[in-house]
Amino acid sequence: MRMKVVLLIIAFMVSMQVVATASDIGIGASPGNMSYMLAPGSSAEQSLYVINTGTETATYNVFIDDSTYSGWFTFSVSSFELSAGENKKVKVTLNVPASAKEDVDCKIKIPCTVPGGDVGTGIMIPVHIEISSSEDSSSKKSSSGGSSSGGGGGSPEPASNVEARELSQQYITSGSRVRFNFTQDATCVKYVEFDAKKTLGKVTTIIEVLKERSALTPDTPDGEVYNYLNIWVGNEGVATPENIENAVIGFNVDKTWVREKDIDVNSIALAYFDGEEWNPLLTKKVKEDVEYLYLEAETTSFSHFAVTGEKANETEKNMSAAPVTRAREKLKESAENLESTATKSLEGKEPGFLAEIEGYEEKLRDFYLSLIHSLQEKSWYPGAAHKNAGTEN
């Protein structure tokens, strides 16, 4: 009897040790699901980011969890090791056989192991392949649904990089306009809103403000960054074009940041990372008060975002150069048209007629210089401000 008790205690201690070790295994991936629209015989490539969200170095494997379609896919790397917090970009290439006729649903499986043989649960990335005979859609592709994570938590972002987080829940029914309000002021996001095309039940939306750029976004957006954000709407596969539309994100920006960074208010925008690069979203100012600017941006997907703005002197420089650039292009076009027209009109004529256009190049140059001087006087030309400042003293 005593021996049985000892064995039970030992077994319990071993099981506790395994659980503790397994809890150090973590895996996240972005995007949370992938979709393709391809014609038979065509191919397309998308990027998948895998991140180690655990606390130990682990080995990750990437493969299709269905032997029927495993031959359709190739991965730039299918097995690799990541230290805690590191990420890996995996290029996923889909080659649709010429014989394909029906849409396909499969999954990318990503299990992970740590030294000693402990195996994490891993994650599944749903993949939808729409087979289309249209040539226009043969190259269309999209990734949506944010990111997936395994080993606990609803976000692949390491907790050490999350400065603040706020959640909101809504019950979503088909045909309704859904609004997630964030009233605790924990982040700069005030609301997320969209039209529901299907009944999705209770959905949780999570806003994360990051301390630094996410490891899943290897590049930085243009301009000055006010905040890096993650926005997760529901579980994987919820926030897709098939389920929602007309999505907007409402957020605010502290005017102190605008003043200290000398930001052009009209340049402030929400940028979205689509898995390959940062893209500025259509953003408009809704209102403002003494402390904040309130803005709204349109989006079609949710995952990684950044609130950005350009310095006022940069936007002024770009705007001041625009008239001269347009004038230069117009002059070049006019000169080319003039040369072509004159040549065609005077072919076969006496040499005296051709001599009349020999001075056109000189005349065009004089006209161009005259235009530059005129733009300088109106402060439209780069450097005009410096010139005028010098004459005022």
Secondary structure, DSSP 8 states (H G I E B T S, - for coil): -HHHHHHHHHHHHHHHHHHHHHTT--EEEESSEEEEEE-TT-EEEEEEEEE--SSS-EEEE-EES-TTTGGGEEES-SEEEE-TT-EEEEEEEEE--TT--S-EEEEEEE-EE-TTS-B---EEEEEEEEE---GGGTT-EEEES--EEESSSS--S-GGGEEEEEEEEEEE-TT-EEEEE--S-SSSEEEEEEEESS--EEEEEEEEEESS--TT--S--SSEEEEEEEEEESSTTSSSTTTEEEEEEEEEEEHHHHHHHTB-GGG-EEEEE-SSSEEE--EEEEEE-SSEEEEEEEES--SEEEEEE-BHHHHHHHHHHHHHHHHHHHHHHHHHHHHHHHHHHHTTS-HHHHHTTTTHHHHHHHHHHHHHHHHHHTT-STTHHHHHHHHH-
